[in-house]
């Protein structure tokens, strides 16, 4: 074997040894509650409940339809004016 091949084999052996030696890190299992978090005020980020999510989706859908209608109306007036 050449010196480059020997060096490469040694590097691979060392990398394999290092990978075997490092134990997996322990992660905490506790999830903090909204009251325990530092920003638990009125404007803190929390998950919405089912009825609130449905209401937000309905408002977003209605606003989108209204904006599409306004855009079509604007285009209709611009086309009428230019023609």
Order of alpha helices (4+ residues) and beta strands (2+ residues): alpha-alpha
